[in-house]
């Protein structure tokens, strides 16, 4: 309980320090680095010790990453400054939705079949502006450390290819701690947050920014397979199961 409280207080302190600076940068008309720095500090407060391997593209990029936990957002954004694609419902969650908006989250509707097209359009607009965006193409954390098949339908925004926009696979490696951090099954988000923040010690996390892939080199299915194969190879993980799971983010 003491670790949970101390880590929560550290996160609150990071927000208190970064938020005024973020708005100051916005008032000056300059791009704000403070959402990225806040998320990096929050990851550190949660016990993550991030090591970046490779170079993330700075713009005109869609990052495709494996998905284990809500920590993925903190770790990946802190390492690259990326925005994310998230369910529209997240925007209505107190505090979380507001913070997601500060980081230029692309909110999409997934409840209806027509929402697939809306998601693609929203993501395509963000990418066309140069904004780096990250997507978890497994669509769920229910695979745990194993890498589920990537959903090619989520890559519709990239076709027809946008000039200059690349896909960069990212492998998030929590090592032996993955099983302790995973968010799967019927566990609530709040219960998982409490479990993670109450853990002893710190956790090394390797963020592998892998070789970019040109979407023009194939179709959605080929792109999904190629990105997943790069991540699986980087993690040294056997090809995962073919099942799905419930959406988390």
C-alpha positions in Angstrom: 0.0 0.0 0.0 2.9 2.4 0.8 4.4 1.8 -2.7 1.0 2.4 -4.3 0.6 5.7 -2.5 4.1 6.9 -3.1 4.0 6.1 -6.8 0.6 7.8 -7.2 2.0 10.9 -5.5 5.0 10.9 -7.8 2.6 10.8 -10.8 0.6 13.7 -9.4 3.8 15.7 -8.9 4.9 15.0 -12.5 1.5 16.3 -13.7 1.7 19.4 -11.4 5.2 20.2 -12.8 4.5 19.6 -16.5 1.0 20.9 -17.0 1.7 24.7 -16.5 4.7 24.4 -18.8 2.6 22.6 -21.4 0.1 25.5 -21.5 2.9 28.0 -21.6 4.3 26.3 -24.7 0.9 26.3 -26.3 0.3 30.0 -25.6 3.6 30.7 -27.3 2.5 28.8 -30.4 5.3 26.3 -30.1 4.9 22.5 -30.1 4.8 21.3 -26.5 7.3 18.6 -25.4 5.6 18.3 -22.0 3.0 15.6 -22.6 5.8 13.3 -23.7 7.9 14.2 -20.7 5.0 13.8 -18.4 4.3 10.3 -19.7 7.9 9.4 -19.4 8.0 10.6 -15.8 4.8 8.7 -15.1 6.3 5.5 -16.5 9.3 6.0 -14.3 7.0 6.6 -11.3 5.3 3.3 -12.0 8.6 1.6 -11.7 9.5 1.2 -15.4 13.1 1.8 -16.4 13.1 2.3 -20.2 15.9 1.5 -22.6 15.4 2.6 -26.2 17.0 0.5 -28.9 17.0 1.9 -32.4 15.7 5.2 -33.6 12.1 6.2 -33.7 10.9 8.2 -36.7 9.9 11.7 -35.6 7.0 12.3 -38.0 5.0 10.8 -40.9 4.9 7.5 -39.1 2.5 4.9 -37.8 4.0 2.9 -35.0 2.7 -0.7 -34.7 3.4 -2.2 -31.3 2.6 -5.3 -29.3 0.2 -4.8 -26.5 0.5 -6.0 -22.9 -0.7 -3.3 -20.5 -1.8 0.3 -20.1 1.9 0.8 -19.3 2.6 0.5 -23.1 1.2 3.9 -23.6 3.4 5.6 -21.0 6.5 3.7 -22.2 6.0 4.2 -26.0 4.9 7.8 -25.7 7.8 8.7 -23.4 10.2 7.1 -25.8 8.9 8.6 -29.0 6.4 11.4 -28.4 3.7 9.6 -30.3 -0.1 10.0 -30.0 -2.4 7.0 -29.9 -5.5 5.6 -31.3 -8.1 4.9 -28.6 -11.8 4.0 -28.3 -14.1 7.1 -28.2 -15.3 6.0 -24.7 -11.9 6.8 -23.2 -12.5 10.5 -23.9 -15.4 10.4 -21.4 -13.3 8.8 -18.6 -12.6 11.4 -15.9 -9.0 12.7 -15.9 -7.8 9.8 -18.2 -9.8 11.3 -21.2 -8.5 14.8 -20.5 -4.9 13.6 -20.3 -5.3 11.6 -23.5 -6.6 14.7 -25.2 -3.5 16.6 -24.2 -1.4 14.0 -26.0 -3.5 14.4 -29.2 -5.1 11.0 -28.9 -7.1 10.0 -32.0 -10.5 8.9 -30.6 -12.4 6.5 -32.8 -15.8 4.7 -32.6 -15.5 0.9 -32.8 -19.0 -0.1 -31.7 -20.5 -0.3 -35.2 -19.2 -1.7 -38.4 -19.4 1.7 -40.0 -17.0 2.8 -37.3 -14.2 1.0 -39.0 -14.3 3.5 -41.8 -14.6 6.4 -39.4 -11.5 5.1 -37.5 -9.5 4.9 -40.8 -10.5 8.4 -41.7 -9.6 9.9 -38.3 -6.2 8.1 -38.3 -5.5 9.1 -41.9 -6.1 12.8 -41.1 -3.7 12.6 -38.2 -1.0 10.9 -40.3 -1.5 13.4 -43.1 -0.7 16.2 -40.7 2.7 14.6 -39.9 1.6 13.6 -36.4 3.3 10.4 -35.3 0.6 8.0 -34.2 0.8 4.6 -32.5 -1.6 1.7 -32.9 -1.8 -1.7 -31.1 -2.9 -3.9 -34.0 -3.6 -6.9 -31.8 -6.6 -4.9 -30.7 -6.5 -6.4 -27.1 -4.1 -7.2 -24.2 -5.7 -10.6 -23.8 -2.9 -12.4 -25.5 -0.6 -11.4 -22.6 3.1 -11.7 -23.6 2.3 -13.8 -26.7 1.8 -11.9 -29.9 -1.7 -12.3 -31.3 -2.3 -11.9 -35.1 -2.4 -8.3 -36.2 -5.8 -7.1 -37.4 -5.3 -6.0 -41.0 -8.6 -4.0 -41.0 -7.0 -1.6 -38.5 -4.5 -0.6 -41.2 -7.1 0.7 -43.6 -6.0 4.3 -43.0 -2.7 3.6 -44.8 -4.4 2.7 -48.2 -4.1 4.2 -50.6 -0.6 5.0 -49.2 0.0 8.5 -47.9 3.1 10.2 -49.4 6.0 9.9 -47.1 4.2 8.0 -44.4 6.0 4.9 -43.1 5.1 2.1 -40.7 7.6 1.4 -37.9 7.1 -1.8 -35.9 8.0 -1.4 -32.2 8.7 -4.4 -29.8 7.9 -3.7 -26.2 9.9 -6.1 -24.0 9.1 -6.3 -20.3 11.2 -9.4 -19.9 10.4 -11.7 -17.0 8.0 -9.1 -15.5 5.6 -9.5 -18.4 3.4 -12.0 -16.6 3.1 -9.8 -13.5 2.2 -6.7 -15.6 -0.2 -8.1 -18.2 -3.8 -7.0 -18.2 -6.0 -9.9 -19.3 -9.3 -11.6 -18.6 -11.9 -10.0 -16.4 -9.5 -8.0 -14.3 -10.7 -4.4 -14.1 -8.4 -1.5 -15.1 -8.4 -0.1 -11.6 -7.4 -3.5 -10.1 -4.6 -3.8 -12.6 -3.3 -0.3 -11.9 -3.3 -1.1 -8.1 -1.4 -4.4 -8.7 1.2 -2.8 -10.9 1.8 0.2 -8.7 2.1 -1.9 -5.6 4.9 -4.1 -7.1 8.3 -4.2 -5.4 11.3 -2.7 -7.1 11.7 -1.5 -10.7 11.2 -3.1 -14.1 13.6 -2.8 -17.0 11.7 -2.3 -20.3 13.4 -2.5 -23.7 11.7 -0.5 -26.5 12.9 -1.8 -29.9 12.3 0.6 -32.8 12.6 -1.7 -35.8 13.1 -1.3 -39.5 10.4 0.9 -41.1 8.2 -0.6 -43.7 6.8 1.2 -46.7 3.0 0.6 -46.9 3.3 0.9 -50.7 5.2 -2.4 -50.8 2.1 -4.5 -50.2 -1.5 -4.7 -49.1 -3.0 -4.5 -45.5 -2.6 -8.2 -44.8 1.0 -8.3 -46.0 1.8 -5.2 -44.0 0.2 -6.7 -40.8 2.2 -9.9 -41.3 5.5 -8.1 -41.9 5.2 -5.8 -38.9 4.2 -8.7 -36.6 7.1 -10.9 -37.9 9.6 -8.1 -37.1 8.2 -7.8 -33.5 8.1 -11.5 -32.9 11.7 -11.8 -34.1 12.9 -8.9 -31.9 11.2 -10.5 -28.8 12.5 -13.9 -29.6 9.0 -15.2 -29.1 7.3 -18.0 -31.0 4.4 -17.1 -33.2 1.5 -16.6 -30.9 -2.0 -18.1 -31.0 -4.6 -17.3 -33.6 -7.3 -16.2 -31.2 -8.6 -12.7 -30.5 -9.9 -11.1 -27.3 -11.8 -8.2 -26.0 -10.7 -4.6 -26.8 -9.0 -2.8 -24.0 -7.9 0.5 -25.5 
